[in-house]
Amino acid sequence: MMPFIDRGWRAGIKLGAGVLLFAALLVGACSGDGAEQAEQSEQAEDAAEQAQSEPIDASQEAEQSAAESQMSQEEAAEEPAASEASDEQQAAPSDAQEEPAEEPAADPDRDTLIAGERFASSIGAEESEKQFRFEASAGSWLRIEVDGKGGMDPIATLLGPDGVEIAVNDDQSNTNRDSLIIAQVATDGLQYIRVEPYAAANIGDFVIQVQVWNVGPDNDDAVIRVGDSVDGRLNLPDDVDVFDFEVEAGEQVFVLIDGDTGVDVYGQVFQPDGNLLQIDDDGGHGLDSEMYFRAGSTGTWRVEVWPAANKDGVRQLIGSYRLYVRSGLPTSAVTEAVASDLAGAALTFLQALRDEDTATLLALAGPEALTTWGWDDTGDIDRDLAKLTTIDLGGEILQSVAFGDVINSARGRVYFQFDETDWMRFELIQLAGHWLVDDWAHSVGPPS
């Protein structure tokens, strides 16, 4: 039975105030604006004082016990979180491995791009587009990203030496308005990229980067045993990896496809007779895939791993992942203290959504959210508020139910119930001792 938290929310309010203080510090560090940082800090302190003035029913002894439980949780989570980060770094190919972002180069008189370089530019009120060029060899795979800053919403188009369009992209995903093109060049010579705003109101600054991918042979397919895990990589938008495993009739099997941050995986399970049994896109944490089934027959079962498609049907969010195949149903029970912490962070994020509090949303957003939504600063969130506010954020919260992650103790999930059939789901990740929101969506309710 998963812990339920009543609608008094006292523990959540206290945790929310603490996270707001963390939010102010984080956003201030990102903005570099001293006056804004001071204002945010003052607002957060006011929120903390107001939260502390709320009546607390729990005794000091109970609070100390919860705090000790949280410290234990944080210490236990540090090792898996660090291990996962290390795994992600090792799994990424050397030519696509992310480094800490440096300040982009900028030169208003230059239109030639250098492979791997981040280049800052802008489109002004009297401009309709910007065009760039770079050299590439026939057969090369290119990754072209245009990161709009603030309200800038770019559309990127790749053109060959003859000016013929090779590929075009408006949005990276359903939630990220930045542009991402992954395409293969057919002809040697100068290639061209055209960047234009989605609408006249979406002009402004952007950063463009072109990377050349050296894609080796795809040998991720493997035969594995139930109980094992294996690393794989979706190298290209049309890549499909296949894994076989033996299962006895009646055996319960749990399959998790855990993508790196920003990688959107899609899973399919096939029975020994070749018939499709189950599919899943985002049933796991954030963009991960999670499937459970009881084997109806003994034999060789198969899992296929695909990159999920964005709203245009283009499979862009590719990269590394880890596949787990385990026997038995997973357990994800959490203690009352952890459930309160999860609910408090999710409640603070929900309130920020309702209040359109962009600073708090940015500070409470986990790495999956920052990547998939394309949030670099509060201006990016302002650009997306119209979309966010179309989400039905529900009314009074009747109850919540909290789960831990079946593989990583530094992840959790919270469901808020608004009425009999209206629930909202929050996926959270613990970083530096704080719970941050990686993803959120409406759901039919928590699993039984």
C-alpha positions as CSV (number, residue, x, y, z in Angstrom):
1,M,0.0,0.0,0.0
2,M,1.5,3.4,-1.0
3,P,1.4,6.2,1.5
4,F,-1.4,8.7,1.0
5,I,-1.1,12.3,2.2
6,D,-4.2,14.2,3.4
7,R,-5.2,17.6,2.1
8,G,-3.8,19.4,5.1
9,W,-0.4,19.5,3.3
10,R,1.5,20.8,6.4
11,A,4.6,18.7,5.6
12,G,4.3,19.7,1.9
13,I,4.1,23.4,2.7
14,K,7.2,23.2,4.9
15,L,9.1,21.4,2.2
16,G,7.8,23.7,-0.4
17,A,9.1,26.8,1.4
18,G,12.5,25.2,1.7
19,V,12.5,24.4,-2.0
20,L,11.5,28.0,-2.8
21,L,14.6,29.2,-1.0
22,F,16.6,26.8,-3.1
23,A,14.8,28.0,-6.2
24,A,15.7,31.6,-5.5
25,L,19.4,30.8,-5.1
26,L,19.4,28.7,-8.3
27,V,17.6,31.1,-10.5
28,G,19.7,34.0,-9.1
29,A,22.9,32.0,-10.0
30,C,21.5,31.5,-13.5
31,S,20.4,35.1,-14.1
32,G,23.5,36.9,-12.8
33,D,21.3,39.9,-12.1
34,G,22.0,41.1,-8.6
35,A,18.8,43.1,-8.1
36,E,16.6,40.4,-9.5
37,Q,18.4,37.8,-7.3
38,A,17.9,39.9,-4.2
39,E,14.2,40.3,-5.0
40,Q,13.7,36.6,-5.6
41,S,15.6,35.8,-2.3
42,E,13.3,38.2,-0.4
43,Q,10.2,36.7,-1.9
44,A,11.4,33.2,-1.1
45,E,12.2,34.2,2.5
46,D,8.7,35.7,2.9
47,A,7.2,32.5,1.6
48,A,9.3,30.5,4.0
49,E,8.2,32.7,7.0
50,Q,4.5,32.4,5.9
51,A,4.9,28.6,5.6
52,Q,6.5,28.4,9.0
53,S,3.6,30.3,10.5
54,E,1.2,27.5,9.4
55,P,0.0,25.3,12.3
56,I,1.9,22.0,12.5
57,D,0.2,19.1,14.2
58,A,3.2,16.8,14.2
59,S,5.4,16.7,17.3
60,Q,9.1,17.7,17.3
61,E,10.0,14.0,17.7
62,A,8.1,13.1,14.6
63,E,9.7,16.0,12.6
64,Q,13.2,14.8,13.8
65,S,12.3,11.3,12.7
66,A,11.2,12.5,9.3
67,A,14.3,14.6,8.9
68,E,16.6,11.6,9.8
69,S,14.7,9.5,7.3
70,Q,15.2,12.1,4.6
71,M,18.9,12.3,5.4
72,S,19.1,8.5,5.1
73,Q,17.2,8.7,1.8
74,E,19.6,11.3,0.5
75,E,22.7,9.4,1.4
76,A,21.3,6.2,-0.1
77,A,20.4,8.1,-3.3
78,E,23.8,9.7,-3.8
79,E,25.5,6.5,-5.0
80,P,22.9,5.4,-7.6
81,A,22.6,8.9,-8.9
82,A,26.3,9.2,-9.3
83,S,26.5,5.8,-10.8
84,E,23.8,6.6,-13.4
85,A,25.6,9.9,-14.3
86,S,28.8,8.0,-14.8
87,D,27.0,5.4,-17.0
88,E,25.5,8.1,-19.1
89,Q,28.9,9.7,-19.7
90,Q,30.4,6.4,-20.7
91,A,27.6,5.4,-23.0
92,A,27.7,8.5,-25.1
93,P,29.9,8.4,-28.2
94,S,33.0,10.7,-28.1
95,D,31.8,12.9,-31.0
96,A,28.4,13.6,-29.4
97,Q,29.3,13.6,-25.6
98,E,28.1,16.7,-23.9
99,E,30.6,19.1,-22.3
100,P,29.8,21.9,-19.9
101,A,28.4,24.7,-22.2
102,E,30.8,27.5,-22.9
103,E,29.8,31.0,-23.9
104,P,28.9,30.8,-27.6
105,A,31.0,32.6,-30.2
106,A,29.4,35.8,-31.7
107,D,30.2,37.8,-34.8
108,P,27.5,39.7,-36.7
109,D,29.7,39.8,-39.9
110,R,30.3,36.0,-40.0
111,D,27.9,33.5,-41.6
112,T,30.2,30.5,-41.8
113,L,29.7,27.9,-39.1
114,I,32.4,25.6,-37.6
115,A,31.5,22.0,-36.7
116,G,30.9,21.7,-33.0
117,E,30.9,25.4,-32.3
118,R,28.0,27.1,-30.6
119,F,27.3,30.4,-32.4
120,A,25.1,33.2,-31.1
121,S,23.0,35.3,-33.5
122,S,19.7,37.1,-33.6
123,I,16.8,38.1,-35.9
124,G,15.7,41.7,-35.6
125,A,12.4,43.5,-36.2
126,E,13.4,44.3,-39.8
127,E,14.7,40.8,-40.7
128,S,12.8,37.8,-41.9
129,E,15.6,35.2,-41.6
130,K,19.3,34.5,-41.1
131,Q,21.3,32.1,-43.3
132,F,24.5,30.2,-42.5
133,R,26.8,27.9,-44.4
134,F,29.3,25.2,-43.6
135,E,31.3,22.5,-45.4
136,A,30.2,18.8,-45.3
137,S,31.1,15.6,-47.1
138,A,28.6,13.4,-48.9
139,G,27.3,10.8,-46.6
140,S,27.9,12.8,-43.4
141,W,25.2,12.8,-40.7
142,L,24.5,16.2,-39.2
143,R,22.9,17.3,-36.0
144,I,21.8,20.9,-36.2
145,E,20.2,22.6,-33.2
146,V,18.8,26.1,-33.0
147,D,18.1,27.1,-29.4
148,G,15.8,30.1,-29.2
149,K,16.3,32.4,-26.3
150,G,13.5,34.1,-24.4
151,G,10.5,34.4,-26.8
152,M,12.5,33.4,-29.9
153,D,10.7,30.5,-31.6
154,P,12.9,29.3,-34.5
155,I,12.3,27.2,-37.7
156,A,15.4,25.6,-39.2
157,T,15.8,24.5,-42.8
158,L,18.8,22.6,-44.1
159,L,19.6,23.2,-47.8
160,G,22.1,21.4,-50.1
161,P,24.7,23.1,-52.3
162,D,22.1,23.4,-55.1
163,G,19.7,25.1,-52.7
164,V,17.3,22.1,-52.6
165,E,15.7,21.6,-49.2
166,I,17.0,18.5,-47.3
167,A,15.2,18.8,-44.0
168,V,13.1,21.3,-42.0
169,N,12.1,21.3,-38.3
170,D,10.0,23.7,-36.3
171,D,9.9,22.1,-32.8
172,Q,12.1,19.4,-31.3
173,S,9.2,17.8,-29.5
174,N,5.6,18.4,-28.4
175,T,7.0,20.5,-25.6
176,N,10.2,22.1,-26.9
177,R,9.9,24.9,-29.5
178,D,13.6,24.9,-30.3
179,S,14.6,23.3,-33.7
180,L,16.5,20.1,-34.2
181,I,17.5,18.5,-37.5
182,I,19.2,15.2,-37.9
183,A,19.9,14.5,-41.5
184,Q,22.4,13.0,-44.0
185,V,24.2,15.1,-46.6
186,A,24.0,13.7,-50.1
187,T,26.5,16.0,-51.8
188,D,29.9,17.4,-51.0
189,G,30.4,21.1,-50.6
190,L,28.8,24.1,-48.9
191,Q,25.5,23.3,-47.1
192,Y,23.2,26.0,-46.0
193,I,20.9,26.5,-42.9
194,R,18.1,29.0,-42.9
195,V,16.7,30.2,-39.6
196,E,13.5,32.1,-39.4
197,P,11.0,32.9,-36.7
198,Y,7.7,31.0,-36.4
199,A,5.9,34.3,-36.4
200,A,6.7,38.0,-36.4
201,A,6.4,38.1,-32.6
202,N,8.9,35.3,-32.2
203,I,12.1,37.2,-33.2
204,G,15.1,37.6,-31.0
205,D,18.3,35.8,-30.0
206,F,19.3,32.2,-30.7
207,V,22.3,29.9,-30.5
208,I,23.0,27.6,-33.4
209,Q,25.3,24.5,-33.4
210,V,26.2,22.0,-36.2
211,Q,27.7,18.6,-35.2
212,V,29.0,16.0,-37.6
213,W,28.2,12.4,-36.4
214,N,30.6,9.6,-37.2
215,V,28.1,6.7,-36.8
216,G,29.7,3.3,-36.5
217,P,28.1,-0.1,-37.0
218,D,24.9,-0.7,-35.0
219,N,25.6,-3.8,-32.9
220,D,23.3,-3.1,-30.0
221,D,21.1,-6.2,-30.7
222,A,21.7,-8.9,-28.2
223,V,20.4,-12.0,-26.4
224,I,20.2,-11.3,-22.6
225,R,19.0,-13.2,-19.5
226,V,16.1,-12.2,-17.3
227,G,17.6,-10.4,-14.4
228,D,20.2,-8.6,-16.5
229,S,20.6,-5.1,-17.9
230,V,22.3,-4.0,-21.0
231,D,23.4,-0.6,-22.5
232,G,22.3,0.4,-26.0
233,R,22.2,3.5,-28.2
234,L,19.7,4.7,-30.8
235,N,22.2,6.1,-33.3
236,L,19.9,7.5,-35.9
237,P,16.2,8.5,-36.1
238,D,15.3,5.2,-37.9
239,D,17.4,3.0,-35.6
240,V,15.6,0.0,-33.9
241,D,17.4,-2.2,-31.4
242,V,16.3,-5.8,-30.7
243,F,16.9,-7.9,-27.6
244,D,15.8,-11.5,-27.1
245,F,15.3,-13.3,-23.7
246,E,14.0,-16.7,-22.6
247,V,10.9,-16.8,-20.3
248,E,8.9,-19.6,-18.8
249,A,5.1,-19.7,-19.1
250,G,3.4,-18.0,-16.2
251,E,6.5,-15.9,-15.3
252,Q,6.0,-12.3,-14.4
253,V,8.4,-10.0,-16.3
254,F,9.2,-6.3,-15.8
255,V,10.9,-4.4,-18.7
256,L,12.3,-0.9,-18.3
257,I,14.0,1.1,-21.0
258,D,15.7,4.0,-19.2
259,G,16.8,6.7,-21.6
260,D,19.5,9.2,-20.9
261,T,18.3,12.8,-20.2
262,G,16.4,14.0,-23.2
263,V,16.3,10.7,-25.0
264,D,12.7,9.6,-25.8
265,V,12.4,5.8,-26.0
266,Y,9.5,3.7,-27.2
267,G,9.3,0.0,-26.3
268,Q,7.5,-3.0,-27.8
269,V,7.3,-6.6,-26.5
270,F,6.7,-9.5,-28.8
271,Q,5.6,-13.1,-27.9
272,P,7.5,-16.2,-29.1
273,D,5.0,-16.6,-32.0
274,G,6.0,-13.1,-33.2
275,N,2.7,-11.4,-32.2
276,L,2.9,-8.0,-30.6
277,L,1.9,-8.2,-26.9
278,Q,2.5,-4.7,-25.5
279,I,3.7,-1.2,-26.4
280,D,4.7,1.8,-24.2
281,D,6.1,5.2,-24.8
282,D,6.2,7.3,-21.5
283,G,5.0,4.8,-18.9
284,G,8.2,5.1,-16.9
285,H,10.0,8.0,-15.4
286,G,9.8,11.1,-17.7
287,L,10.3,9.8,-21.3
288,D,11.2,6.2,-20.3
289,S,9.3,3.1,-21.3
290,E,8.0,0.6,-18.7
291,M,6.1,-2.7,-19.4
292,Y,4.9,-5.5,-17.2
293,F,3.4,-8.8,-18.4
294,R,2.8,-12.5,-17.4
295,A,4.2,-14.8,-20.0
296,G,1.5,-16.9,-21.7
297,S,4.0,-19.4,-23.2
298,T,7.6,-20.6,-22.8
299,G,10.1,-19.5,-25.4
300,T,12.1,-16.6,-26.8
301,W,10.5,-13.2,-26.2
302,R,11.6,-10.0,-27.8
303,V,11.9,-6.4,-26.9
304,E,12.3,-3.7,-29.5
305,V,13.6,-0.3,-28.6
306,W,12.6,2.6,-30.9
307,P,13.2,6.4,-30.7
308,A,9.8,8.0,-30.1
309,A,8.5,10.4,-32.7
310,N,7.9,14.1,-32.2
311,K,4.6,15.8,-33.2
312,D,5.7,15.8,-36.9
313,G,6.3,12.1,-36.8
314,V,10.1,12.7,-37.0
315,R,12.2,10.5,-34.6
316,Q,14.6,13.1,-33.3
317,L,15.3,12.6,-29.6
318,I,17.9,9.8,-30.0
319,G,20.8,8.7,-27.8
320,S,21.8,6.2,-25.1
321,Y,19.7,4.1,-22.8
322,R,19.8,1.1,-20.5
323,L,17.4,-1.9,-20.8
324,Y,16.4,-3.8,-17.7
325,V,14.6,-7.2,-17.9
326,R,13.6,-8.4,-14.4
327,S,11.5,-11.3,-13.1
328,G,8.5,-10.5,-10.9
329,L,6.4,-7.4,-10.4
330,P,8.4,-4.4,-9.3
331,T,7.8,-2.8,-5.9
332,S,8.0,0.9,-5.3
333,A,6.8,1.6,-1.8
334,V,8.1,4.7,0.0
335,T,8.1,5.8,3.6
336,E,5.7,8.4,4.9
337,A,8.6,10.9,5.2
338,V,9.7,10.4,1.6
339,A,6.0,10.6,0.4
340,S,5.6,13.9,2.2
341,D,8.8,15.3,0.6
342,L,7.7,14.2,-2.8
343,A,4.2,15.6,-2.4
344,G,5.6,18.9,-1.0
345,A,7.9,19.4,-4.0
346,A,5.1,18.5,-6.5
347,L,2.6,20.8,-4.7
348,T,5.0,23.7,-4.9
349,F,5.5,23.1,-8.6
350,L,1.8,22.8,-9.2
351,Q,1.2,26.1,-7.3
352,A,3.9,27.8,-9.5
353,L,2.1,26.5,-12.6
354,R,-1.2,28.0,-11.3
355,D,0.5,31.3,-10.4
356,E,2.5,31.4,-13.6
357,D,5.6,31.8,-11.4
358,T,8.3,31.3,-14.0
359,A,11.3,31.8,-11.6
360,T,10.1,28.9,-9.4
361,L,9.2,26.7,-12.3
362,L,12.7,27.1,-13.7
363,A,14.3,26.4,-10.3
364,L,12.2,23.4,-9.6
365,A,12.5,21.8,-13.0
366,G,14.7,18.7,-13.2
367,P,17.1,17.9,-16.0
368,E,14.5,16.0,-18.1
369,A,12.1,18.9,-18.0
370,L,14.9,21.5,-18.7
371,T,15.9,19.4,-21.8
372,T,12.5,18.4,-23.2
373,W,10.9,21.8,-22.7
374,G,14.1,23.7,-23.8
375,W,14.2,25.9,-20.7
376,D,17.4,27.9,-20.4
377,D,15.9,30.9,-18.6
378,T,12.6,32.4,-17.4
379,G,12.1,33.9,-20.8
380,D,11.8,30.5,-22.3
381,I,9.1,29.6,-19.8
382,D,7.2,32.8,-20.5
383,R,7.2,31.7,-24.1
384,D,5.5,28.4,-23.1
385,L,3.1,29.7,-20.5
386,A,0.2,29.8,-23.1
387,K,0.8,26.1,-23.7
388,L,1.2,25.3,-20.0
389,T,-2.0,27.1,-19.0
390,T,-4.0,25.0,-21.5
391,I,-3.3,22.1,-19.1
392,D,-6.3,21.6,-16.8
393,L,-4.6,22.1,-13.4
394,G,-7.5,20.8,-11.4
395,G,-9.2,22.2,-8.4
396,E,-8.9,21.3,-4.7
397,I,-6.5,18.4,-4.1
398,L,-8.4,15.6,-2.4
399,Q,-5.5,13.3,-1.8
400,S,-2.1,12.3,-3.2
401,V,-0.4,8.9,-3.6
402,A,3.4,8.7,-3.8
403,F,5.6,6.0,-5.4
404,G,9.4,5.4,-5.5
405,D,11.2,4.3,-8.6
406,V,11.7,0.6,-9.0
407,I,15.4,0.9,-10.1
408,N,16.7,4.2,-8.8
409,S,16.0,5.5,-5.2
410,A,16.6,9.1,-6.3
411,R,13.4,9.1,-8.4
412,G,9.8,9.3,-7.4
413,R,6.3,9.8,-8.6
414,V,3.3,11.6,-7.1
415,Y,-0.4,11.5,-8.2
416,F,-2.8,14.3,-7.1
417,Q,-6.5,13.6,-7.2
418,F,-8.9,16.4,-7.9
419,D,-12.1,14.4,-8.4
420,E,-13.2,10.9,-9.0
421,T,-11.5,10.6,-12.4
422,D,-9.2,13.6,-12.5
423,W,-5.6,13.0,-11.5
424,M,-2.4,14.7,-12.3
425,R,1.0,12.9,-12.3
426,F,4.4,14.4,-11.4
427,E,7.8,12.6,-12.0
428,L,10.5,13.8,-9.6
429,I,14.3,13.3,-9.3
430,Q,16.5,14.0,-6.3
431,L,19.5,16.2,-6.9
432,A,21.8,17.7,-4.2
433,G,19.2,16.6,-1.6
434,H,16.3,18.4,-3.3
435,W,13.3,16.9,-5.2
436,L,12.9,18.4,-8.6
437,V,10.1,17.9,-11.1
438,D,11.2,16.1,-14.3
439,D,7.8,15.7,-16.0
440,W,4.1,16.3,-15.3
441,A,1.0,15.3,-17.1
442,H,-2.7,14.4,-16.6
443,S,-3.3,10.7,-16.0
444,V,-6.3,8.5,-15.3
445,G,-4.9,7.8,-11.9
446,P,-2.2,5.8,-10.1
447,P,-1.8,2.1,-10.9
448,S,-3.7,-0.2,-8.6
